[in-house]
Amino acid sequence: MSRKVRSVRVPKELETLNLSAVIAECERHLRDIESATLLKQQGNQEAAEALVKTRQADLGRKIGKLVWEARVQYGKSREE
């Protein structure tokens, strides 16, 4: 899978957002969903649900942090 992003329009506040990191987090999330599917197929429903819930919360936190960092960087560049 290619990791190169060719063109994306983002608000000025998020122009320093690390898109590669966002994509990498989404890739990890997809791998965990695949793992959860395998767990479910093997009959371990509870473990699959726990993995998905934990990973969703983790994904939201990590993406939120990346957005926050970009916003802070924008704020610093406006002060200069």
Backbone as ProteinMPNN parsed JSONL, in Angstrom:
{"seq_chain_A": "MSRKVRSVRVPKELETLNLSAVIAECERHLRDIESATLLKQQGNQEAAEALVKTRQADLGRKIGKLVWEARVQYGKSREE", "coords_chain_A": {"N_chain_A": [[0.851, -1.176, 0.0], [0.581, 2.16, -0.863], [2.023, 4.985, 0.713], [2.024, 7.586, 0.101], [0.689, 10.804, -0.074], [-1.041, 12.684, -2.322], [-2.697, 14.991, -2.88], [-4.464, 17.118, -0.833], [-6.993, 19.049, 0.635], [-6.965, 21.215, 3.267], [-7.999, 23.053, 6.213], [-6.529, 26.252, 6.933], [-5.56, 26.31, 9.532], [-4.77, 23.727, 9.949], [-2.697, 23.119, 8.262], [-0.163, 22.212, 8.844], [-0.539, 19.659, 9.668], [0.366, 16.333, 10.238], [-0.043, 14.29, 7.86], [0.859, 11.798, 7.046], [1.238, 10.476, 9.468], [-1.391, 10.338, 10.348], [-2.497, 8.628, 8.443], [-0.95, 6.359, 8.941], [-1.845, 5.699, 11.521], [-4.471, 5.009, 10.917], [-4.002, 2.768, 9.325], [-2.957, 1.012, 11.251], [-5.209, 0.735, 12.808], [-6.931, -0.589, 11.035], [-5.568, -3.045, 10.807], [-5.95, -3.994, 13.402], [-8.705, -4.298, 13.392], [-8.92, -6.38, 11.574], [-7.654, -8.343, 13.089], [-9.493, -8.544, 15.165], [-11.642, -9.58, 13.769], [-10.656, -12.106, 13.148], [-10.434, -13.144, 15.739], [-13.133, -13.209, 16.405], [-14.086, -15.09, 14.562], [-12.85, -17.318, 15.568], [-14.306, -17.78, 17.743], [-14.103, -16.163, 19.963], [-15.707, -13.854, 20.987], [-15.962, -11.804, 22.97], [-13.319, -10.912, 23.392], [-12.761, -9.901, 20.866], [-14.592, -7.758, 20.67], [-13.665, -6.178, 22.787], [-11.099, -5.523, 21.882], [-11.684, -3.963, 19.593], [-13.147, -1.805, 20.728], [-11.228, -0.682, 22.468], [-9.228, 0.013, 20.653], [-10.547, 1.873, 19.025], [-10.956, 4.007, 20.787], [-8.299, 4.628, 21.308], [-7.417, 5.336, 18.749], [-8.966, 7.65, 18.257], [-7.936, 9.331, 20.26], [-5.221, 9.578, 19.501], [-5.386, 10.703, 16.899], [-6.702, 13.056, 17.547], [-4.701, 14.259, 19.081], [-2.752, 14.738, 17.106], [-4.111, 16.627, 15.521], [-4.428, 18.663, 17.388], [-1.715, 19.328, 17.854], [-1.042, 20.367, 15.342], [-2.699, 22.601, 15.299], [-1.634, 24.087, 17.431], [0.89, 24.638, 16.379], [0.13, 26.274, 14.253], [-0.895, 28.429, 15.688], [1.458, 29.363, 16.904], [2.88, 30.19, 14.653], [1.374, 32.337, 13.824], [1.831, 34.188, 15.803], [4.366, 35.105, 15.353]], "CA_chain_A": [[0.0, 0.0, 0.0], [1.346, 3.391, -0.968], [1.836, 5.903, 1.835], [2.178, 8.936, -0.407], [-0.531, 11.584, -0.235], [-0.766, 13.603, -3.423], [-3.391, 16.268, -2.804], [-5.496, 17.183, 0.192], [-7.318, 20.414, 1.031], [-7.212, 21.298, 4.705], [-8.073, 24.432, 6.685], [-5.24, 26.897, 7.188], [-5.122, 25.943, 10.876], [-4.262, 22.357, 9.962], [-1.789, 22.886, 7.139], [1.031, 21.501, 9.303], [-0.951, 18.337, 10.139], [1.18, 15.236, 9.718], [-0.98, 13.366, 7.208], [1.433, 10.449, 7.041], [0.968, 9.889, 10.78], [-2.824, 10.037, 10.38], [-2.685, 7.433, 7.618], [-0.333, 5.236, 9.657], [-2.764, 5.314, 12.596], [-5.612, 4.326, 10.293], [-3.524, 1.444, 8.923], [-2.892, 0.187, 12.461], [-6.595, 0.466, 13.194], [-7.437, -1.624, 10.129], [-4.957, -4.317, 11.194], [-6.613, -4.448, 14.619], [-10.042, -4.763, 13.011], [-8.712, -7.713, 10.999], [-7.381, -9.248, 14.213], [-10.762, -8.741, 15.858], [-12.438, -10.477, 12.929], [-10.122, -13.457, 13.353], [-10.849, -13.567, 17.084], [-14.57, -13.507, 16.352], [-14.228, -16.344, 13.829], [-12.355, -18.394, 16.43], [-15.262, -17.957, 18.827], [-13.788, -15.312, 21.106], [-16.481, -12.634, 20.735], [-15.672, -10.773, 23.967], [-11.985, -10.366, 23.122], [-12.872, -9.119, 19.631], [-15.269, -6.496, 20.991], [-12.773, -5.389, 23.646], [-10.03, -5.007, 21.031], [-12.225, -2.9, 18.747], [-13.472, -0.645, 21.568], [-9.979, -0.092, 22.934], [-8.512, 0.602, 19.515], [-11.273, 3.062, 18.58], [-10.645, 5.079, 21.727], [-6.899, 4.965, 21.091], [-7.333, 6.036, 17.464], [-9.501, 8.998, 18.451], [-7.0, 10.103, 21.078], [-4.005, 9.864, 18.731], [-5.727, 11.647, 15.826], [-6.96, 14.321, 18.234], [-3.413, 14.853, 19.463], [-2.119, 15.255, 15.889], [-4.83, 17.838, 15.146], [-4.089, 19.663, 18.397], [-0.343, 19.768, 17.59], [-1.07, 21.221, 14.15], [-3.334, 23.865, 15.692], [-0.649, 24.81, 18.242], [1.913, 25.119, 15.444], [-0.482, 27.388, 13.529], [-0.952, 29.542, 16.622], [2.818, 29.885, 17.069], [3.295, 30.887, 13.422], [0.633, 33.606, 13.754], [2.403, 35.104, 16.775], [5.646, 35.614, 14.869]], "C_chain_A": [[0.898, 1.24, 0.0], [1.022, 4.314, 0.193], [1.892, 7.352, 1.386], [0.822, 9.607, -0.597], [-0.241, 12.641, -1.276], [-1.435, 14.96, -3.258], [-4.512, 16.197, -1.776], [-5.727, 18.653, 0.515], [-7.678, 20.415, 2.506], [-7.317, 22.768, 5.106], [-6.68, 24.968, 7.007], [-4.674, 26.479, 8.547], [-4.471, 24.566, 10.923], [-3.254, 22.082, 8.852], [-0.499, 22.183, 7.56], [0.703, 20.108, 9.837], [-0.127, 17.261, 9.45], [0.253, 14.168, 9.127], [-0.446, 11.939, 7.155], [1.171, 9.749, 8.358], [-0.506, 9.517, 10.902], [-3.093, 8.748, 9.605], [-2.101, 6.205, 8.307], [-1.228, 4.762, 10.796], [-3.968, 4.566, 12.042], [-5.217, 2.927, 9.833], [-3.458, 0.502, 10.121], [-4.293, -0.202, 12.924], [-7.19, -0.64, 12.325], [-6.852, -2.994, 10.459], [-5.632, -4.877, 12.447], [-8.035, -4.925, 14.336], [-9.954, -6.157, 12.384], [-8.442, -8.742, 12.095], [-8.663, -9.553, 14.977], [-11.665, -9.699, 15.075], [-11.969, -11.925, 13.098], [-10.512, -13.995, 14.728], [-12.321, -13.979, 17.097], [-14.812, -14.844, 15.653], [-13.796, -17.538, 14.67], [-13.248, -18.58, 17.654], [-15.005, -17.097, 20.05], [-14.407, -13.925, 20.9], [-16.107, -11.495, 21.683], [-14.325, -10.111, 23.721], [-12.013, -9.491, 21.869], [-13.508, -7.764, 19.907], [-14.387, -5.592, 21.841], [-11.651, -4.759, 22.825], [-10.521, -3.832, 20.198], [-12.526, -1.651, 19.571], [-12.217, 0.079, 22.032], [-9.269, 0.636, 21.802], [-9.222, 1.849, 19.006], [-10.975, 4.245, 19.486], [-9.217, 5.566, 21.527], [-6.723, 5.754, 19.798], [-7.825, 7.467, 17.604], [-8.552, 9.887, 19.232], [-5.764, 10.503, 20.269], [-4.266, 10.859, 17.601], [-5.992, 13.024, 16.428], [-5.675, 15.027, 18.624], [-2.705, 15.448, 18.241], [-2.776, 16.559, 15.437], [-4.478, 18.967, 16.115], [-2.681, 20.214, 18.157], [-0.28, 20.692, 16.378], [-1.658, 22.588, 14.487], [-2.392, 24.719, 16.534], [0.427, 25.401, 17.339], [1.392, 26.319, 14.659], [-0.522, 28.621, 14.438], [0.418, 30.172, 16.833], [3.255, 30.666, 15.835], [2.562, 32.226, 13.274], [1.22, 34.634, 14.703], [3.664, 35.757, 16.259], [5.512, 36.737, 13.892]], "O_chain_A": [[1.849, 1.336, 0.775], [-0.133, 4.411, 0.608], [1.813, 8.257, 2.217], [-0.081, 9.037, -1.209], [0.706, 13.414, -1.131], [-0.792, 15.987, -3.478], [-5.388, 15.334, -1.842], [-4.773, 19.419, 0.654], [-8.584, 19.703, 2.938], [-6.783, 23.636, 4.415], [-5.768, 24.201, 7.317], [-3.463, 26.313, 8.7], [-3.703, 24.273, 11.84], [-2.988, 20.923, 8.536], [0.19, 21.612, 6.714], [1.574, 19.443, 10.399], [0.052, 17.28, 8.232], [-0.178, 13.254, 9.83], [-1.218, 10.982, 7.213], [0.906, 8.547, 8.373], [-0.837, 8.491, 11.496], [-3.835, 7.883, 10.069], [-2.695, 5.127, 8.262], [-1.361, 3.558, 11.018], [-4.427, 3.594, 12.641], [-6.014, 1.995, 9.941], [-3.851, -0.661, 10.027], [-4.526, -1.325, 13.373], [-7.876, -1.528, 12.831], [-7.561, -3.999, 10.397], [-5.86, -6.082, 12.548], [-8.513, -5.861, 14.978], [-10.806, -7.01, 12.632], [-8.936, -9.867, 12.038], [-8.891, -10.691, 15.388], [-12.363, -10.526, 15.661], [-12.781, -12.846, 13.179], [-10.877, -15.163, 14.863], [-12.698, -14.97, 17.722], [-15.644, -15.637, 16.094], [-14.316, -18.641, 14.504], [-12.981, -19.433, 18.5], [-15.644, -17.298, 21.083], [-13.696, -12.947, 20.666], [-15.952, -10.352, 21.252], [-14.2, -8.891, 23.827], [-11.354, -8.452, 21.823], [-13.02, -6.738, 19.434], [-14.363, -4.377, 21.64], [-11.291, -3.602, 23.043], [-9.84, -2.81, 20.109], [-12.189, -0.545, 19.15], [-12.151, 1.307, 21.992], [-8.77, 1.747, 21.982], [-8.558, 2.8, 18.592], [-10.763, 5.359, 19.009], [-8.952, 6.767, 21.569], [-5.969, 6.725, 19.756], [-7.177, 8.398, 17.125], [-8.382, 11.062, 18.905], [-5.313, 11.646, 20.35], [-3.459, 11.759, 17.369], [-5.558, 14.039, 15.884], [-5.571, 16.248, 18.512], [-2.125, 16.531, 18.325], [-2.087, 17.489, 15.018], [-4.255, 20.102, 15.693], [-2.467, 21.424, 18.243], [0.449, 21.683, 16.385], [-1.168, 23.613, 14.012], [-2.351, 25.939, 16.372], [0.829, 26.55, 17.523], [2.131, 27.276, 14.425], [-0.216, 29.729, 13.998], [0.526, 31.394, 16.93], [3.927, 31.691, 15.956], [3.091, 33.15, 12.657], [1.124, 35.834, 14.445], [4.003, 36.861, 16.685], [6.518, 37.257, 13.407]]}, "name": "protein", "num_of_chains": 1, "seq": "MSRKVRSVRVPKELETLNLSAVIAECERHLRDIESATLLKQQGNQEAAEALVKTRQADLGRKIGKLVWEARVQYGKSREE"}
